[in-house]
Amino acid sequence: MKKSIYLSIALLFVLTVSKAQTAMQLTGQDCNGVSHDLFADLDAGKAVILHFFMPNCGSCPPPAQKIQAMANHILAANPGTITAYAMPFQNTTTCTYTAGWVSTNNLSLYAPYDSGAVQVANYGGFGMPTVVLLGGADHRVMFSTMSFSTSDTTIMRDSILALLGITSNIAELPSSVSSFEIYPNPSSDNVSINVSMNENAKLTIDVTDITGKQIAVITNENKIGLVSEKFNTAELANGIYLVRINVNGKTATQKLTVAH
């Protein structure tokens, strides 16, 4: 009996610490009788959000609502580009409960499922909630967390915008910024990042990969007027990166393509 318990704990530990870097396929009908094919969605260029929750978890709905608000903002201009699934951690939750959880919390973005134990184990997560963002024809995990924070919504947004090839525009810039440009883009070596600040404010410029992992902080100080910063992409692998500016807690992002 003890041996069995120890083996179960060991297996749980392995599943928890081993995070998959690619998506696990999910097909079939959700609790509303709608058919889904996760790989088909990814192959079509969509971003897919997985939200794993525990029944009676009070901290699980708010992150799902924040992510939905972010996704709805993108979907308003780019319909059909984001899909989301809500799944419990275990396989003993009923469809009635999950569908009710989605409905009660006004989470219309999410397709409800009654089981998610195998899926959440694949992504190494047993946090409340566990959130996974998938994208790309290579079915990659762009972002995952077992301890969601509000800033994760921005990371997810930036990753989705980069996946869809969307850049920030003037309407999305912080009020203290009148323009934000990157030149040349695509880049093979040096780029200029130009930010026009119309008032003295704390400006942070950083570069991340598409998963949101920070590569470099270019500046982080009070600025006013035209700020022009250089960034060398010569050592970066070919691909898509994100250049972010943050002013007074508000962020704008542009995609930077590196092509040597």
DAWOVEN-V140568 format. One line per field, one symbol per residue. phi: phi as a letter, one per 40 degrees, with the letter a starting at -180 (. if undefined). Layout:
# DAWOVEN-V140568
phi=???
This chain:
# DAWOVEN-V140568
phi=.ccccccccccccccccccccbcccabhccccgccbadccccccgccbbbbcbbdgcccccdcccccccccccccdbbcgbbbbbbbccbbbcccdcccccccccfbcccccbcaacccccccgbbcbcbbbbbagccfcccaaabacbdccccccdcccccccgbbcbdcccdccbbaabbacacbbacbbbbbcccacacbbbbbbcccgccbabcaaacaagcbbbcaccdcccdibbbbbbbbfgbbbbbcbcbac
